Amino acid sequence: MEQSLLSLVRSAIKQGYLPCNWHKTKEQIIETYNGNLSLITSCVEAEGLWFHEELDNEEYVYDQDCKCYIREENSIMIFNSRYDCYYAHKDYANNYYQFNGNYYTLEGLADNDLVVTVDDTIARQEDVYYWDADDGYHFEPEPGTLSDEGDDDNEKDFDIWEYHDGPCPPDYRLTPNDPGIGFEIEKGGEPAFCGHFSKERLYDKTGCVMEEDGTVDWELKTPIYPLFSQDIEDLWLPEIEEAINATNHDNAGGHIHLSKYPKTGAQLFDFCRPYFPLFMAMYPKRLETDYCIGKTESKLKLDADKHQAIKIWNDRIELRFPAKVHNMKAILFRLKFCRLMIEREYNNILSVTLAAFDTDTRLGALVAEVYAGKESMLLNRLIEVTRKYFNTVLDNEKAVHSLLHNLKKKKQCA
């Protein structure tokens, strides 16, 4: 065998494209799209090219229309509901409804609160008016449906600030150089003013801003808290516990803003990277929505899309992937996790993973508060998130393989 071919085989084994016992089935070896050697049984074919089923899974998708694999770069994602999506070839984009760069079926439009207006424009339902006269949606109110004061019949009974129209939440840090954290808590139903009876009074007493939100009923924006202050859990969050525990909405999320001077948002993203797969694995369904889009880390850095899972600002990062805040316990868990992430005791994904399932570590003890008895599920999610979004294959790591084995054994013995 030529030296160059031997080098290629060694490289393929090292990268996981070939198993160590490849020679037993060497007649099944093929060349993948990127020049690696692999077993055909470990690959899929898409548009005449071969891709490793796991290592190259970001490069291909399954086309539901044509029932075959296609290259990811030639695909579009179609939302069939708020949480269900599939792929098709971009040549067939005109078969679907398009809005803000995303594609939808008719069912997907309805489930994402989008409608088709009478002039065939796609719009958010909250931005248009339904006319009884023609059973259609218009950008202007139906004649005769507004009162003399111009109030919409559907106006809410409660008074909160309109979307992004409230005052700027205050900064509770002693100096702008302290690590900071702020929460956006989305909810449903009537607002909970926490005993203060008005949005102004709530803001004066707690620094929190209550605004309307298009995808839910309302959201509460907290001040910027000094991340490591005990007053967050002892004083400030208890002030708004009624709102934290209020009725949840199906679409609700719990955005977290983090800063650590003098790091820029991009630098803080890299600093926190080892902890992201674990944190994101706790909320997998959010990464499949069009308002919290899961992307590879390179795309997260390049794109400025406000709806991506992690938005990178100039001076901070915004974590959009945490799901609805069910109660005080949930938000305190996220606070503690963010503190550990900013302290950064572990500096790579593998070490974070191993610590997360070791209850003798601070991280492991925190994770066990929520995932005791569900470790295998969380670890499998973590491995998938790491592979899909951070181009790292953890299940080839000996330590993680042993951890998986032990968790499965523990479950069988339970």
Secondary structure as a PSIPRED ss2 file (coil, helix, strand):
# PSIPRED VFORMAT (PSIPRED V4.0)

   1 M C   1.000  0.000  0.000
   2 E C   1.000  0.000  0.000
   3 Q H   0.000  1.000  0.000
   4 S H   0.000  1.000  0.000
   5 L H   0.000  1.000  0.000
   6 L H   0.000  1.000  0.000
   7 S H   0.000  1.000  0.000
   8 L H   0.000  1.000  0.000
   9 V H   0.000  1.000  0.000
  10 R H   0.000  1.000  0.000
  11 S H   0.000  1.000  0.000
  12 A H   0.000  1.000  0.000
  13 I H   0.000  1.000  0.000
  14 K H   0.000  1.000  0.000
  15 Q H   0.000  1.000  0.000
  16 G C   1.000  0.000  0.000
  17 Y C   1.000  0.000  0.000
  18 L C   1.000  0.000  0.000
  19 P C   1.000  0.000  0.000
  20 C C   1.000  0.000  0.000
  21 N C   1.000  0.000  0.000
  22 W H   0.000  1.000  0.000
  23 H H   0.000  1.000  0.000
  24 K H   0.000  1.000  0.000
  25 T H   0.000  1.000  0.000
  26 K H   0.000  1.000  0.000
  27 E H   0.000  1.000  0.000
  28 Q H   0.000  1.000  0.000
  29 I E   0.000  0.000  1.000
  30 I E   0.000  0.000  1.000
  31 E E   0.000  0.000  1.000
  32 T C   1.000  0.000  0.000
  33 Y C   1.000  0.000  0.000
  34 N C   1.000  0.000  0.000
  35 G C   1.000  0.000  0.000
  36 N C   1.000  0.000  0.000
  37 L E   0.000  0.000  1.000
  38 S E   0.000  0.000  1.000
  39 L E   0.000  0.000  1.000
  40 I H   0.000  1.000  0.000
  41 T H   0.000  1.000  0.000
  42 S H   0.000  1.000  0.000
  43 C E   0.000  0.000  1.000
  44 V E   0.000  0.000  1.000
  45 E E   0.000  0.000  1.000
  46 A E   0.000  0.000  1.000
  47 E C   1.000  0.000  0.000
  48 G C   1.000  0.000  0.000
  49 L E   0.000  0.000  1.000
  50 W E   0.000  0.000  1.000
  51 F E   0.000  0.000  1.000
  52 H E   0.000  0.000  1.000
  53 E C   1.000  0.000  0.000
  54 E C   1.000  0.000  0.000
  55 L C   1.000  0.000  0.000
  56 D C   1.000  0.000  0.000
  57 N C   1.000  0.000  0.000
  58 E C   1.000  0.000  0.000
  59 E C   1.000  0.000  0.000
  60 Y E   0.000  0.000  1.000
  61 V E   0.000  0.000  1.000
  62 Y E   0.000  0.000  1.000
  63 D E   0.000  0.000  1.000
  64 Q C   1.000  0.000  0.000
  65 D C   1.000  0.000  0.000
  66 C C   1.000  0.000  0.000
  67 K C   1.000  0.000  0.000
  68 C E   0.000  0.000  1.000
  69 Y E   0.000  0.000  1.000
  70 I E   0.000  0.000  1.000
  71 R E   0.000  0.000  1.000
  72 E H   0.000  1.000  0.000
  73 E H   0.000  1.000  0.000
  74 N H   0.000  1.000  0.000
  75 S E   0.000  0.000  1.000
  76 I E   0.000  0.000  1.000
  77 M E   0.000  0.000  1.000
  78 I E   0.000  0.000  1.000
  79 F E   0.000  0.000  1.000
  80 N C   1.000  0.000  0.000
  81 S C   1.000  0.000  0.000
  82 R C   1.000  0.000  0.000
  83 Y C   1.000  0.000  0.000
  84 D C   1.000  0.000  0.000
  85 C E   0.000  0.000  1.000
  86 Y E   0.000  0.000  1.000
  87 Y E   0.000  0.000  1.000
  88 A E   0.000  0.000  1.000
  89 H E   0.000  0.000  1.000
  90 K H   0.000  1.000  0.000
  91 D H   0.000  1.000  0.000
  92 Y H   0.000  1.000  0.000
  93 A H   0.000  1.000  0.000
  94 N H   0.000  1.000  0.000
  95 N H   0.000  1.000  0.000
  96 Y C   1.000  0.000  0.000
  97 Y E   0.000  0.000  1.000
  98 Q E   0.000  0.000  1.000
  99 F E   0.000  0.000  1.000
 100 N C   1.000  0.000  0.000
 101 G C   1.000  0.000  0.000
 102 N E   0.000  0.000  1.000
 103 Y E   0.000  0.000  1.000
 104 Y E   0.000  0.000  1.000
 105 T C   1.000  0.000  0.000
 106 L H   0.000  1.000  0.000
 107 E H   0.000  1.000  0.000
 108 G H   0.000  1.000  0.000
 109 L H   0.000  1.000  0.000
 110 A H   0.000  1.000  0.000
 111 D H   0.000  1.000  0.000
 112 N C   1.000  0.000  0.000
 113 D C   1.000  0.000  0.000
 114 L E   0.000  0.000  1.000
 115 V E   0.000  0.000  1.000
 116 V E   0.000  0.000  1.000
 117 T C   1.000  0.000  0.000
 118 V C   1.000  0.000  0.000
 119 D C   1.000  0.000  0.000
 120 D C   1.000  0.000  0.000
 121 T C   1.000  0.000  0.000
 122 I E   0.000  0.000  1.000
 123 A E   0.000  0.000  1.000
 124 R E   0.000  0.000  1.000
 125 Q H   0.000  1.000  0.000
 126 E H   0.000  1.000  0.000
 127 D H   0.000  1.000  0.000
 128 V C   1.000  0.000  0.000
 129 Y E   0.000  0.000  1.000
 130 Y E   0.000  0.000  1.000
 131 W E   0.000  0.000  1.000
 132 D C   1.000  0.000  0.000
 133 A C   1.000  0.000  0.000
 134 D C   1.000  0.000  0.000
 135 D C   1.000  0.000  0.000
 136 G E   0.000  0.000  1.000
 137 Y E   0.000  0.000  1.000
 138 H E   0.000  0.000  1.000
 139 F C   1.000  0.000  0.000
 140 E C   1.000  0.000  0.000
 141 P C   1.000  0.000  0.000
 142 E C   1.000  0.000  0.000
 143 P C   1.000  0.000  0.000
 144 G C   1.000  0.000  0.000
 145 T C   1.000  0.000  0.000
 146 L C   1.000  0.000  0.000
 147 S C   1.000  0.000  0.000
 148 D C   1.000  0.000  0.000
 149 E C   1.000  0.000  0.000
 150 G C   1.000  0.000  0.000
 151 D C   1.000  0.000  0.000
 152 D C   1.000  0.000  0.000
 153 D C   1.000  0.000  0.000
 154 N C   1.000  0.000  0.000
 155 E C   1.000  0.000  0.000
 156 K C   1.000  0.000  0.000
 157 D C   1.000  0.000  0.000
 158 F C   1.000  0.000  0.000
 159 D C   1.000  0.000  0.000
 160 I C   1.000  0.000  0.000
 161 W E   0.000  0.000  1.000
 162 E C   1.000  0.000  0.000
 163 Y C   1.000  0.000  0.000
 164 H C   1.000  0.000  0.000
 165 D C   1.000  0.000  0.000
 166 G C   1.000  0.000  0.000
 167 P C   1.000  0.000  0.000
 168 C C   1.000  0.000  0.000
 169 P C   1.000  0.000  0.000
 170 P C   1.000  0.000  0.000
 171 D E   0.000  0.000  1.000
 172 Y C   1.000  0.000  0.000
 173 R C   1.000  0.000  0.000
 174 L C   1.000  0.000  0.000
 175 T C   1.000  0.000  0.000
 176 P C   1.000  0.000  0.000
 177 N C   1.000  0.000  0.000
 178 D C   1.000  0.000  0.000
 179 P C   1.000  0.000  0.000
 180 G E   0.000  0.000  1.000
 181 I E   0.000  0.000  1.000
 182 G E   0.000  0.000  1.000
 183 F E   0.000  0.000  1.000
 184 E E   0.000  0.000  1.000
 185 I E   0.000  0.000  1.000
 186 E E   0.000  0.000  1.000
 187 K E   0.000  0.000  1.000
 188 G C   1.000  0.000  0.000
 189 G C   1.000  0.000  0.000
 190 E C   1.000  0.000  0.000
 191 P C   1.000  0.000  0.000
 192 A C   1.000  0.000  0.000
 193 F C   1.000  0.000  0.000
 194 C C   1.000  0.000  0.000
 195 G C   1.000  0.000  0.000
 196 H C   1.000  0.000  0.000
 197 F C   1.000  0.000  0.000
 198 S C   1.000  0.000  0.000
 199 K H   0.000  1.000  0.000
 200 E H   0.000  1.000  0.000
 201 R H   0.000  1.000  0.000
 202 L H   0.000  1.000  0.000
 203 Y H   0.000  1.000  0.000
 204 D H   0.000  1.000  0.000
 205 K H   0.000  1.000  0.000
 206 T H   0.000  1.000  0.000
 207 G C   1.000  0.000  0.000
 208 C C   1.000  0.000  0.000
 209 V E   0.000  0.000  1.000
 210 M E   0.000  0.000  1.000
 211 E E   0.000  0.000  1.000
 212 E E   0.000  0.000  1.000
 213 D C   1.000  0.000  0.000
 214 G C   1.000  0.000  0.000
 215 T C   1.000  0.000  0.000
 216 V C   1.000  0.000  0.000
 217 D C   1.000  0.000  0.000
 218 W E   0.000  0.000  1.000
 219 E E   0.000  0.000  1.000
 220 L E   0.000  0.000  1.000
 221 K E   0.000  0.000  1.000
 222 T C   1.000  0.000  0.000
 223 P C   1.000  0.000  0.000
 224 I E   0.000  0.000  1.000
 225 Y E   0.000  0.000  1.000
 226 P E   0.000  0.000  1.000
 227 L C   1.000  0.000  0.000
 228 F C   1.000  0.000  0.000
 229 S C   1.000  0.000  0.000
 230 Q C   1.000  0.000  0.000
 231 D H   0.000  1.000  0.000
 232 I H   0.000  1.000  0.000
 233 E H   0.000  1.000  0.000
 234 D H   0.000  1.000  0.000
 235 L H   0.000  1.000  0.000
 236 W H   0.000  1.000  0.000
 237 L H   0.000  1.000  0.000
 238 P H   0.000  1.000  0.000
 239 E H   0.000  1.000  0.000
 240 I C   1.000  0.000  0.000
 241 E H   0.000  1.000  0.000
 242 E H   0.000  1.000  0.000
 243 A H   0.000  1.000  0.000
 244 I H   0.000  1.000  0.000
 245 N C   1.000  0.000  0.000
 246 A C   1.000  0.000  0.000
 247 T C   1.000  0.000  0.000
 248 N C   1.000  0.000  0.000
 249 H C   1.000  0.000  0.000
 250 D C   1.000  0.000  0.000
 251 N C   1.000  0.000  0.000
 252 A C   1.000  0.000  0.000
 253 G E   0.000  0.000  1.000
 254 G E   0.000  0.000  1.000
 255 H E   0.000  0.000  1.000
 256 I E   0.000  0.000  1.000
 257 H E   0.000  0.000  1.000
 258 L E   0.000  0.000  1.000
 259 S E   0.000  0.000  1.000
 260 K C   1.000  0.000  0.000
 261 Y C   1.000  0.000  0.000
 262 P C   1.000  0.000  0.000
 263 K C   1.000  0.000  0.000
 264 T C   1.000  0.000  0.000
 265 G H   0.000  1.000  0.000
 266 A H   0.000  1.000  0.000
 267 Q H   0.000  1.000  0.000
 268 L H   0.000  1.000  0.000
 269 F H   0.000  1.000  0.000
 270 D H   0.000  1.000  0.000
 271 F H   0.000  1.000  0.000
 272 C H   0.000  1.000  0.000
 273 R H   0.000  1.000  0.000
 274 P H   0.000  1.000  0.000
 275 Y H   0.000  1.000  0.000
 276 F H   0.000  1.000  0.000
 277 P H   0.000  1.000  0.000
 278 L H   0.000  1.000  0.000
 279 F H   0.000  1.000  0.000
 280 M H   0.000  1.000  0.000
 281 A H   0.000  1.000  0.000
 282 M C   1.000  0.000  0.000
 283 Y C   1.000  0.000  0.000
 284 P H   0.000  1.000  0.000
 285 K H   0.000  1.000  0.000
 286 R H   0.000  1.000  0.000
 287 L H   0.000  1.000  0.000
 288 E E   0.000  0.000  1.000
 289 T E   0.000  0.000  1.000
 290 D C   1.000  0.000  0.000
 291 Y C   1.000  0.000  0.000
 292 C E   0.000  0.000  1.000
 293 I E   0.000  0.000  1.000
 294 G C   1.000  0.000  0.000
 295 K C   1.000  0.000  0.000
 296 T C   1.000  0.000  0.000
 297 E H   0.000  1.000  0.000
 298 S H   0.000  1.000  0.000
 299 K H   0.000  1.000  0.000
 300 L H   0.000  1.000  0.000
 301 K H   0.000  1.000  0.000
 302 L H   0.000  1.000  0.000
 303 D C   1.000  0.000  0.000
 304 A C   1.000  0.000  0.000
 305 D C   1.000  0.000  0.000
 306 K C   1.000  0.000  0.000
 307 H C   1.000  0.000  0.000
 308 Q E   0.000  0.000  1.000
 309 A C   1.000  0.000  0.000
 310 I E   0.000  0.000  1.000
 311 K E   0.000  0.000  1.000
 312 I E   0.000  0.000  1.000
 313 W C   1.000  0.000  0.000
 314 N C   1.000  0.000  0.000
 315 D C   1.000  0.000  0.000
 316 R C   1.000  0.000  0.000
 317 I E   0.000  0.000  1.000
 318 E E   0.000  0.000  1.000
 319 L E   0.000  0.000  1.000
 320 R C   1.000  0.000  0.000
 321 F C   1.000  0.000  0.000
 322 P C   1.000  0.000  0.000
 323 A E   0.000  0.000  1.000
 324 K C   1.000  0.000  0.000
 325 V C   1.000  0.000  0.000
 326 H C   1.000  0.000  0.000
 327 N C   1.000  0.000  0.000
 328 M H   0.000  1.000  0.000
 329 K H   0.000  1.000  0.000
 330 A H   0.000  1.000  0.000
 331 I H   0.000  1.000  0.000
 332 L H   0.000  1.000  0.000
 333 F H   0.000  1.000  0.000
 334 R H   0.000  1.000  0.000
 335 L H   0.000  1.000  0.000
 336 K H   0.000  1.000  0.000
 337 F H   0.000  1.000  0.000
 338 C H   0.000  1.000  0.000
 339 R H   0.000  1.000  0.000
 340 L H   0.000  1.000  0.000
 341 M H   0.000  1.000  0.000
 342 I H   0.000  1.000  0.000
 343 E H   0.000  1.000  0.000
 344 R C   1.000  0.000  0.000
 345 E C   1.000  0.000  0.000
 346 Y C   1.000  0.000  0.000
 347 N C   1.000  0.000  0.000
 348 N C   1.000  0.000  0.000
 349 I H   0.000  1.000  0.000
 350 L H   0.000  1.000  0.000
 351 S H   0.000  1.000  0.000
 352 V H   0.000  1.000  0.000
 353 T H   0.000  1.000  0.000
 354 L H   0.000  1.000  0.000
 355 A H   0.000  1.000  0.000
 356 A H   0.000  1.000  0.000
 357 F C   1.000  0.000  0.000
 358 D C   1.000  0.000  0.000
 359 T C   1.000  0.000  0.000
 360 D C   1.000  0.000  0.000
 361 T C   1.000  0.000  0.000
 362 R H   0.000  1.000  0.000
 363 L H   0.000  1.000  0.000
 364 G H   0.000  1.000  0.000
 365 A H   0.000  1.000  0.000
 366 L H   0.000  1.000  0.000
 367 V H   0.000  1.000  0.000
 368 A H   0.000  1.000  0.000
 369 E H   0.000  1.000  0.000
 370 V H   0.000  1.000  0.000
 371 Y H   0.000  1.000  0.000
 372 A C   1.000  0.000  0.000
 373 G C   1.000  0.000  0.000
 374 K C   1.000  0.000  0.000
 375 E H   0.000  1.000  0.000
 376 S H   0.000  1.000  0.000
 377 M H   0.000  1.000  0.000
 378 L H   0.000  1.000  0.000
 379 L H   0.000  1.000  0.000
 380 N H   0.000  1.000  0.000
 381 R H   0.000  1.000  0.000
 382 L H   0.000  1.000  0.000
 383 I H   0.000  1.000  0.000
 384 E H   0.000  1.000  0.000
 385 V H   0.000  1.000  0.000
 386 T H   0.000  1.000  0.000
 387 R H   0.000  1.000  0.000
 388 K H   0.000  1.000  0.000
 389 Y H   0.000  1.000  0.000
 390 F H   0.000  1.000  0.000
 391 N C   1.000  0.000  0.000
 392 T C   1.000  0.000  0.000
 393 V C   1.000  0.000  0.000
 394 L C   1.000  0.000  0.000
 395 D C   1.000  0.000  0.000
 396 N C   1.000  0.000  0.000
 397 E C   1.000  0.000  0.000
 398 K H   0.000  1.000  0.000
 399 A H   0.000  1.000  0.000
 400 V H   0.000  1.000  0.000
 401 H H   0.000  1.000  0.000
 402 S H   0.000  1.000  0.000
 403 L H   0.000  1.000  0.000
 404 L H   0.000  1.000  0.000
 405 H H   0.000  1.000  0.000
 406 N H   0.000  1.000  0.000
 407 L H   0.000  1.000  0.000
 408 K H   0.000  1.000  0.000
 409 K H   0.000  1.000  0.000
 410 K H   0.000  1.000  0.000
 411 K H   0.000  1.000  0.000
 412 Q H   0.000  1.000  0.000
 413 C H   0.000  1.000  0.000
 414 A C   1.000  0.000  0.000
